């Protein structure tokens, strides 16, 4: 059973502001240019759909498609109705999409040439105990100037992830091991986890990544991934 992990992509919603993973610019012959910027943070796959919708609602002539290429493990972008187009990925979006360069020029379709850092397919995932991580603390600060109560209402999933050694370094430095992610425990199940759907996906925050021992020469690297799941 294969698993998948996708990252949530941050966006400030303002072009040029904290523009690391949110914007791309497409230029058609003319030239006519348009910059598509996510309105808000979004799941990686949802972000692809939103970028395409922004391009297709713009003054650009072409009709654009932005999709995931599972064979290349990267993003494909193409257009019909226009002979060619150029595109530029802003900030770190090249790593998110799986491109070694900042974009492309002179063609009507492109596909990334490296593993995306925002989505990893064909993983192996196992979840252990789901622990109650409620925490209430009374904290005092120097000279009694401030007192605060800290609390949390989350469950912690102690899980293990196996990734092929050929992709291990990319995985351990990716957007899929920090911040908010979605774990598809079984890639064939596209509905959320519940008491009657134990193989469903989980939206969670990464709070720990440990024990990724050196297993060079072996097929798989295993690491412990601790996930914090807020309660509804």
Secondary structure, 3 states (H helix, E strand, C coil): CCEEEEEEECCCCCCCCCCCCCEEEEEECCCEEEEEECCCCEEHHHHHHHHHHHHHCCCCCCEEEEEEECCCCEEEEEEECCCCEEEEECCCHHHHHCCCCCEEEEECEEECCCCCCCEEEEEEEEEEEEEECCEEEEEECHHHCCEEEEEECEEEEEEEEEEEHHHHHHHHCCHHHCCEEEEECCCCCCCECECCECCCEEEEEEEEEECCCCCCCCCEEEEEEEEEEECC
